[in-house]
Amino acid sequence: MNRGLLSHDRTTYIEVDLKAIAQNIQAVRKLIGSSVELMPVVKANAYGHGAVEVAKTAVEHGADRLAVNRVAEGLELRRAGISVPIVVLGYAGQGEMGAVVEHDLTPTITELPVAKALSAQALASGKEVDLHVKVDTGMGRLGLLPQEIVPFFKRLVKFPGIHAEGIFTHFSVADSKKVRDRKYTREQFKTFQKVLAEIANAGFDIPLRHVANSAATMYYPETHLDLVRPGIIIYGLPPAADHKPTLSLKPALSLKSRVARIRTLPARSSLGYGRRFTAKKKTAIALVPVGYGDGYHRLLSTRGEVLINGKRAPIVGTISMDQLMVDVSRVGAVKIDQEVVLLGKQGKDRISAEEVASWAETINYEVVSSLLPRVPRVY
């Protein structure tokens, strides 16, 4: 427990169960075995869970290295004293190569001018710097096309001070059960394997080959290769709401607040911006200090529910930046400062990230990663 952020000192806060994170990490480790490296993805503040705390927990319980998306995210981990290799999976520009070299980060390189800048910084620092190269096998985002890889490597090896440690791609529909999507995933993997063969035939030896995200780690064991990079599953959440995980996962994050005000509105009273709710009868309303300024989506207005007294209370009216209102007419006696659970368990009921995602017409990834830094995390 972070004693500086005790839950009773905060009105609205996020609880992160690091034991759950550890349990999920260990479950992945058991699945992949000891011969495959484990690189948890802790980008976007560890999907809203807190990058430093999650990263330390991951390393303590079996992670060989870590993955982030931006150089700044890697620097945050280095400043926290984390020393394992950190791979920057996203784009890093020429101007960031000095920080990459100084702080021993491993960038993803897909542009020769960036490789040249990395080489210059490596030589100036007297270091040999590792890098990874990304192949676009059908995602259509960052990465070189398959036919560009061998020519790229032939030019890359001419830059001194840098070394291609890894090569990877990313699946676009590995979380889907649809036959056509499973076929597409296998086609992506086949394309990547062809690229690997071409690289080997050209005389290049790349030690780390990786393609497996959370879904592929669970559903496509043949894709584990040298390294897996699970993201959402280390937080205890499934990659897709309609595809049952093959691992026993424990959700780590809860979003909690407190009742700030209770009032009984007479019939025909309206609430909030836009007057989207009008009471049909005398209604007990509780004010909860959570809003879209905390990352709790406005789209949940009139759709979402919270837990009070272990029972569900519907959100009524429009969610504001800092507060929302719920109908507590059917949850029993409610008091000021009473706990409200917006995400997580209370009593025998649980509101999952998947359920919140269904209300907001999105995915569980966005539900947790949207929670903003102003909401204190309690560990």
Secondary structure, DSSP 8 states (H G I E B T S, - for coil): --GGG-GGG-SSEEEE-HHHHHHHHHHHHHHH-TTSEE--B-HHHHHTT-HHHHHHHHHHTT-S-EEESSHHHHHHHHHTT--S-EEE-S---GGGHHHHHHTTEEEB---HHHHHHHHHHHHHHT--EEEEEEB-SSS-SSSB-HHHHHHHHHHHTTSTTEEEEEEE---SSTT---HHHHHHHHHHHHHHHHHHHHHHHTT---SEEEEE-HHHHHH-GGG-TTEE---GGGGT--SSTTS--SS-----EEEEEE--EEEEE-TT-EETGGG-EE-SS-EEEEEES--GGGT--GGGTTT-EEEETTEEEEEES---SS-EEEE-TTS----TT-EEEEEEEETTEEE-HHHHHHHHTS-HHHHHHT--TTS-EE-
